[in-house]
Amino acid sequence: MGGFNSEPKPCQEYFSKEHNLLRKVIREFVKKEILPNINEWEEAGEFPIELYGQLADLGFLGIGYPEELGGIPGDNFFKIVYTEEMMRSGSAGLVAGIGSMDIAVPVIARHGTPEQKDRFVRPVLAGEKIAALGITEPGGGSDVANIRTTAVKDGNHYIVNGSKTFITSGVRADQLTAAVRTGGEGYDGISFLVIETDTPGYSVGKKLLKTGWWASDTSEIFFDNCRVPVENLIGEENKGFYLIMENFQYERLALCVMGNMTSQMALEESLRYAKEREAFGKKLSGFQVTRHKLAKMATLVEASRELTYRIAAKMDAGVDQIKEISMAKNFATSVSDKVTFDAVQIFGGYGFMREYLVERLYRDNRILSIGGGTAEIMNEIISKMIL
Ligand SMILES: Cc1cc2nc3c(=O)[nH]c(=O)nc-3n(C[C@H](O)[C@H](O)[C@H](O)COP(=O)(O)OP(=O)(O)OC[C@H]3O[C@@H](n4cnc5c(N)ncnc54)[C@H](O)[C@@H]3O)c2cc1C
């Protein structure tokens, strides 16, 4: 039993003065430049393309990337601060739309040649080009080892045929980091190719209409004999599956943070509303059932956030977190499922109305336990590692 005769010792802080400074700058930007417009962008189904340039000028797009590529290197917590504060826009669609670069270019920044980094990373960090990641195909997203889009070598080119679907930023992207089959069946026949979207034979299908994430565009992509230079191959041929799995770790961390912020905002909205709204002559917060609901929501949010931070810190320390990040994603998204559901319940009919933030949080939340690997796939990973 601790607590007796012991000097209090400082507890671990995840965020330094530099992190907190960055948080302040992003918060101000979101307040001034995004919040006044976000409802309009959500309804329009897209945000202005100029936003990329604005974010790049402030250095936000380069957070976590090497300096020589125009980035601002830093640990996971700089990226966490960025994601948390951008989520304060109340639009996970905006965060996902801008964030497609963070699932598309890290693999190039880590495994690309200097020339590939110059062509495919630098312009994205500068806000001049939009990058998307293409893994999912109409035939299935979970079974990554079964990708069917083919890339057959023909001299100095690969001839790419096939299709992708549900691609975030697919409509506006300038380049797609695409998983293609360069070899035989299974996971060891897959490679990553960067395909420029003005390549003849590359076409974008319809913009898909979604339950949430309205401010981001999502589309199908078709490849019809696209000739892609062999120098666009990232890493080794047929070794792309490992790169995809590595990439997923950081995408899952980002999805944890998005889930936690979704929960946090739904909780804050609910606390405020419960103290304002009256029923049967007293505030909602006067009903024990509401108070306990809020207490449980707050407890879950706290636990989930701490789990995510702990795992992010271990990732920063170079400790393998494949099992843990899968657990954290399932935990964060099950918490955000519950908390957004309860928040709408606390708001009653108003919670179903578009002008209330909890309505959007509830809709936007639904994809979090599907994208970046479904809850079932997370459980597959966890169970394989514990059994
Ligand atoms: C808004 C949005 C944005 C997206 N953005 C991108 C993007 O930018 N790039 C990209 O590549 N993809 C993107 N995706 C795709 C997303 O990653 C996939 O939807 C997801 O991986 C699931 O694939 P699927 O939809 O084909 O479902 P399926 O793989 O067909 O799965 C259907 C159901 O079966 C379950 N299932 C499958 N296999 C198993 C198993 N072995 N055990 C138990 N249950 C199983 C799944 O969990 C799920 O419940 C996006 C999706 C959406 C909706």
The ligand as an ORCA input file, in Angstrom:
! r2SCAN-3c Opt
* xyz 0 1
  C     -15.817      6.472    -45.314
  C     -14.808      5.421    -45.616
  C     -13.499      5.804    -45.919
  C     -12.566      4.841    -46.245
  N     -11.315      5.217    -46.665
  C     -10.470      4.295    -47.194
  C      -9.251      4.695    -47.829
  O      -8.918      5.871    -47.889
  N      -8.462      3.723    -48.381
  C      -8.789      2.401    -48.343
  O      -8.044      1.583    -48.858
  N      -9.940      1.988    -47.745
  C     -10.789      2.916    -47.183
  N     -11.966      2.509    -46.594
  C     -12.295      1.096    -46.579
  C     -12.276      0.446    -45.197
  O     -10.962      0.301    -44.759
  C     -13.012     -0.901    -45.365
  O     -14.384     -0.609    -45.495
  C     -12.780     -1.871    -44.224
  O     -11.455     -2.292    -44.198
  C     -13.698     -3.097    -44.328
  O     -13.670     -3.656    -45.595
  P     -15.053     -3.971    -46.354
  O     -15.870     -2.735    -46.289
  O     -14.728     -4.496    -47.698
  O     -15.768     -5.042    -45.493
  P     -15.565     -6.708    -45.540
  O     -14.113     -6.948    -45.564
  O     -16.379     -7.152    -46.705
  O     -16.205     -7.100    -44.206
  C     -17.609     -7.176    -44.002
  C     -17.886     -7.675    -42.582
  O     -17.318     -8.968    -42.417
  C     -16.454     -8.978    -41.307
  N     -15.319     -9.877    -41.552
  C     -14.508     -9.919    -42.632
  N     -13.560    -10.826    -42.468
  C     -13.745    -11.374    -41.241
  C     -13.062    -12.378    -40.474
  N     -11.972    -12.967    -40.915
  N     -13.565    -12.671    -39.257
  C     -14.668    -12.068    -38.774
  N     -15.351    -11.106    -39.451
  C     -14.889    -10.771    -40.663
  C     -15.964     -7.561    -41.167
  O     -15.480     -7.286    -39.869
  C     -17.231     -6.809    -41.501
  O     -18.046     -6.742    -40.363
  C     -12.922      3.464    -46.216
  C     -14.212      3.087    -45.881
  C     -15.158      4.051    -45.605
  C     -16.554      3.598    -45.336
*
